[in-house]
Amino acid sequence: MTLREAVSWIGLAAVLLCGLLYLYFPAVPHSVLGWAVLAGLGLPVSLLVEWLGNAVLGSRFFANRSSGFLTLLGLPVVLLLVAIAAACVRLIQAAIFAA
């Protein structure tokens, strides 16, 4: 690995950690274990929630529906996805505070 590649990987890791810090803001890690929780749990959970939203809202079930149907059924689904995402954020924040 060249120095240029190493700096690129370090830069990518820094950008990802800054994004995670922004997402879980009130919970700022103050220990090595806290940073490990942020990187080890925060990133996979964020990716899982993102994938879940794309999988549900991008499914064929919602593809060719009328706007009225999407409003009646899509709004509760979106609210449920927001509640799941909020619960995941609270869980990761609690884990960071506990570390």
Buried (B, 14 or more C-beta within 10 A) or exposed (E): EEEEEEEEEEEEEEEBBEEBBEBBEEBEBEEEBBBEBBBEBBBEBBEEBEEBBEEBBEEEEBEEEEEEEBEEEBEEBBEEBEEBBEEBBEEBBEBBBEB
